[in-house]
Amino acid sequence: MILGPNKPFVEVCVSPDKYHLYREYNRIVVVIDVLRATSAICTAFDYGVERIIPVSAIEDALDYKSKGYIVAAERNGEVVAGFDRGNSPFGFMDEELAGQTVVLTTTNGTKTINIARDAGRIVIGSLLNLDVLCKWLIEQEENVLLLCSGWKDKENLEDTICAGAIAEQLLDSMKFQSIEDSTIMAKYLYLSAKENYLGFLKASSHRRRLQKLNMNADIKYCLTPNQSESIAIMEGDALVKLKVPQAKVKVKG
Amino acid sequence: MILGPNKPFVEVCVSPDKYHLYREYNRIVVVIDVLRATSAICTAFDYGVERIIPVSAIEDALDYKSKGYIVAAERNGEVVAGFDRGNSPFGFMDEELAGQTVVLTTTNGTKTINIARDAGRIVIGSLLNLDVLCKWLIEQEENVLLLCSGWKDKENLEDTICAGAIAEQLLDSMKFQSIEDSTIMAKYLYLSAKENYLGFLKASSHRRRLQKLNMNADIKYCLTPNQSESIAIMEGDALVKLKVPQAKVKVKG
């Protein structure tokens, strides 16, 4: 690793409760919740959703619902009673959602988005949009913090592996540097796992939790890289699809 | 991994601020601060120190000093002004310390010991006492939490690798099970690093920090496994050397 004064940093924060320790890298924050919030968000934009409003509390979600919004709500892996959708990506593979605004609340992912509200820019990362996201991040030439949602403030394997995969691509471009031990850890975890995500994650606590809920199709989909071309970015209170992922877009946050 | 109702758990907590999330495993807490507090503690007991009183605050250390105690104090890698020793293991290779009580305060390690005060038992882990500690832990047949000190609430490589090494030995014995993602992460990090700790840690932020302070000899010593036969255990307010590491000792905490 060559440390140079002119290269931006790419660093990994393994759980949202540690975000304050890594704020110096927050020009761009990539929020990662592989199983399943950020995978679902990428999928929703692939299917033409116009805006996604992430909210932390069920109460806020209910409030939006009473105003007529389409609202998706998940807690502990399940659709919350009274809502039509949770955070399964398959729930967003619905052409009726094209052009619509969706309100989303999940156990970890949407909370993490809201924790990072002071970031320069917030974008959504998953294995689904891995390559298109990395290409865009490399073009920005700004500090990048890869913020894992984890599971109730614990680290989890799938988010850390995804962060490691993004860090590896950015460092491989030779246009970024890294200094934090958490980044080295995520990178090595990704390198250990990359030949066989599913096999590696067999032992994961969150995967076991979802398996109990019969979500093997979701897990397989979310762990298969590069099925999405969508990069979602926060604009005000909502996520929108970045219109020109190939071009260099600079929005000062 | 076979989950069974009768096997105790061995789990890893990668930084002390997350201890509360892993309290269910705290029948035995192994506090790890490889560079350098827990390595220094093992060394001190090898050289015959009788008791080590870990204190969190410099003020408390000064108080003990005014009462005539031998006091070692480190902050940010350096000996605190007014004290004779920091946390270099070489500072404890001193036969004049035999039979003495030493008060110790360090940036991370002694704070971590004090955070875990509600544990059933607290013992001290490092690479120096790796095999003797694992042998003893396996004999206890109780839940074990490997608590990394990290660096100011961030994870660090050397403590996580050490925790991974201990977890690997305990899981290999087939007498323990593990369920947390943090444990899988530490184990894979250890497996990536085990052929060459020094090379692997080249990029570590804390190692760089210590290198600036010319502590290469300390680093090399602390990263060389199995140089110590000492297991230190908390009894009341002080660490003492476990007298019979081969025998089964059960102390209810």
Interface residues (C-beta under 8 A of the other chain):
Chain A: M1 V14 S15 D17 K18 L21 W151 K152 D153 K154 E155 N156 L157 T160 I179 E180 D181 S182 I184 M185 Y188 L189 L191 S192 A193 A203 S204 S205 H206
Chain B: M1 V14 S15 D17 K18 L21 W151 K152 D153 K154 E155 N156 L157 T160 I179 E180 D181 S182 I184 M185 Y188 L189 L191 S192 A193 A203 S204 S205 H206
